[in-house]
Amino acid sequence: MAQSFDADSRFPANSLYEPAVHRFDLEMRIELWQGGTRGDFSLFVNSRDGTMAVLDPELARWVFGAPEIPQTTLHFGFKRPGGSSLVCGRHEQHGDACIQAGGILYQDPIVSFHWEQEAVMGFFESEVTTPQQALEGEGPSDHLPVTGMFGEHRATLWLSPRSSGIATQRPFLGFGVGLVKDYRTNTNRIVRQSRIEGAGRDGDDLFFRLVDVRPASRSFDTGRYGMVSAFGEDALRSAAAFPVQIEEHQRRLRALEEGLDACGGAEVARNCRASHRERIRAERQAFEDQVRAWGRDRGLPVPD
């Protein structure tokens, strides 16, 4: 058990930069239920870095109530370690593109559970203080139910009693179900089923079942897609400065307009008024150019 627990995957990690070819060595078939509605999907996982790819991002978007992207057909989506997302598809007007997002598409605390060792360890540590909620007859009878907390959600995971031979140093592979590093016993265990309370849309419970996990050889090439990075973490940090820049822009405009009023209406003030109007026009144009450049640099369709 310790050998598998300490070993890392030999599969290469995916690039953090775009465009790139992203490769995955595991496929998981997953069923989920929410509010009486059932769905199933294939999840591709990189066992080295934990990156996940889903061919039906609309399903994940629906589960977590993420906003719809108008006039867009989604092709696939990635979830990276650290929580950032990449969603690729075709827009009716602008063609093929990928949107990079700094973890804003799916904000529920369940997402962080799958990436951070601290959260996974916290889940197992909370077992001793959390009432065990597995109901009689719920979940596979030959698996071990464990109830704990991650974020504000109480969850029950049904763990395989046997060690898995899948090598990884990621704390969790999969989404809702998959493989978890059980730090209590230094064992990699399959999570066959889970119930996560209040984590779905409208506060519904989410139920996951792992139908199958198997080796895979799947890749996704983002090279043919334009990149929209306006919603990535770096772009959001730079956009956070916009309110200050807008205030400074408005202050400069007010000063110029006050100077224009001070020119008066006499004929001798014509040059003063013309100068101030030109400076006002230049100030507005410079700020508009700055906003357009910010959008173009991050892949947004910006009119000239």
Secondary structure, 3 states (H helix, E strand, C coil): CHHHHHCCCCCCCCCCCCCCEEEEEEEEEEEEEECCEEEEEEEEECCCCCCEEECCHHHHHHHHCCCCCCCEEEEEEEECCCCCEEEEEEECCCEEEEEEECCCCCCCCHHHHCCCHHHHHHHHHHHHHCCCCCCCCCCCCCCEEEEEEECCEEEEEEECCCCCCCCCCCCEEECCCEEEEECCCCEEEEEEEEEECCCCHHHCCEEEEEEEEEEEEEEEECCCCEEEEEECHHHHHHHCCHHHHHHHHHHHHHHHHHHHHHCCCCHHHHHHHHHHHHHHHHHHHHHHHHHHHHHHHCCCCCCC
